[in-house]
Amino acid sequence: MNLESNDMNPIKLVAIALIVAGTLGLIYGGFSYTRNTTVVKIGPVELSAKEKKTVNIPLWAGVAAIGVGGLLLVFGSKRK
């Protein structure tokens, strides 16, 4: 009995993660997050502001992640 064929090896997990990340990158095109920054600090008084940042994911990065994930999924588990 070969138990390795039923187990999920790390290469397959990375491949699936890349495919999912690439697909999400193509669907959403980026993500936003909010960062608190200190504007003025005078003694015990502190004035802070929330700053919204947007990170755009390039189209080629999503396609590349899906491609590399697919190649890893197909060829990564083949061992001689």
Buried (B, 14 or more C-beta within 10 A) or exposed (E): EEEEEEEEEEBBEBBBEBBEBBBBBBEEEEEEEEEEEEEEEEEEEEEEEEEEEEEEBEEEBBEBBBEBBBEBBEEBBEEE
